[in-house]
Amino acid sequence: MEKLPKAIVDEAISGLENWDREDEKWIRGSYKLGSFKDAMAFAQQVAVIAEEMDHHPYFIIDYKKVILRLSTLDAGGLTELDIQAAKRYNEASLAYL
């Protein structure tokens, strides 16, 4: 996958609730779930999606909050794969909010 220009990434994440740019190489999604159990179930759903996509986020689980970080390390930054993963995680989060 090819690394996306900064302007393309900024435009893509501007329309993605929960997501922002961490720096030039990473985007970050932050989800506040209804309970610890919901946070863990959402994290499990993220794991399933990540396996399907063969693209795995970095996780932080802090009680009812789940933070995901995405980058395509092989490309040296952000790619379309990161944007697509963020969209899928947003869709999955709706079941746990």
Secondary structure, DSSP 8 states (H G I E B T S, - for coil): -----HHHHHHHHHTSTTEEE-SSS-EEEEEE-SSHHHHHHHHHHHHHHHHHHT---EEEEETTEEEEEE-BGGGTB--HHHHHHHHHHHHHHTTT-
